[in-house]
């Protein structure tokens, strides 16, 4: 069975790394883009960690942290757009990825919480 969140978060991390290279090399922006790089790549790393957790509670914890990182990534993308480091087109494409991941993570967290409550 394909792990959709793992695939999407990995593909998004690749885009984030490439965006970071663009922002630092072409736009000479180093601070905000470094924050974006950190949060944007952490999502996939946490999802990967969650694949081999020892309990549902540990899995939920990893997914909750991934969700927080995805929210933070959305924040840095908005800030980069609103400070004219990203065009509307660049922002729109990246935000779409981010929202897709956010929706998946919210669903995973919600479902896992329900399963934990049922025992």
N, C-alpha and C positions, 0 to 999 in steps of 0.2 A: 504494500500500500504506500502510495506517495505521501510524503509529509509536506503538505502545502505551505505551512508557515515556515518550515525550514528552507524550502526552495525560494519563497518570496523574500524572506529576510536576508538570505545569502545574495540573491540578485540585487536587492536594494543596497546591501553593503558594498557591492562592487561599484554601483552607481555613485554612492557616497564617496568612496575612495577616489574615483575619477573626478568628481566634483571638487573634492578637496585639492587635488592636484591642479585643476583649472583655476580655482580661487587663489591658491598660493602662488602659482607660477605666472598666471596672466594678470590677475587683479591685485596681486601683492597684499592679499588679505590673509592674515595668519591666525588671529585670535578667535573670531567667530567660527571660522572654518575648522579649526582644531577641535572646538567644542562639538560641532556637527559630526566630525569624523569619529570622535569618541562615542557619542550616544548612538549614532547611526550604525556603527559596526558592533556595538555591544548587544544590540537586539538579537542578531543571528547567533552570537556567541552564547548568549543565555538560552536560546532555543536549543542549540546543540547540547549544552550542558543538561538541559531538562530531559533529553532523550534517555539518559541513564541515571535518573534520580532513584533514590532508595525508597521513596514513599510518595503517595499522592500529595501530601502536604509539602514536601520538598519540591515536587513538580509545580505545584501552585505558586510557591514562593518564587521560583525561577521565572515563571510566566508573568507574575505580578511585576517583577523587576524589569522584565523585557517590555511590559506595557508602559512602565514609567519612562524607560529609555525612548520608546517610540513617541510618547508625548513630548519629551524633551527635544527629540529630533524635529518634530513639527514646529516647536518654538524657534529653534535655530534657523530653520528654513524660512519661517515668516520674518524673522529679524533680518536675515540676509537679503530678502526681497525688499523689505521696507527701508533698508539702508542702501539700496541700489547696487548691491553686489550680484543679485540674481535678477534676470529679466522675468517678466510675467510668464513667458513660455517655459523657461527653465524651472521656475518655481512650480508652475502648474503640473508639470510632469513628475517632479519629485514629490510634491504634496499628494498626488494621486497614489503613488507607491506607498507613502507613509500612511494615508488613510486606509488603504486596503489592509495593511499590516495591523493597524490599530483595531479595525473591525474584527479581524481574525483573533487577535489576542484578547479582546474584550469577550468574545464568544467562548474562547478556550477557558478563560478565568471564570466566567459565569458558570459554565457547564461543570468545571472541576469543583467549584464551591458546592454546587448542588449535589454532586456525587459524594463529596466528603460529608455533607449533612446527612445523607441517607445511610452512610456507614459503609 
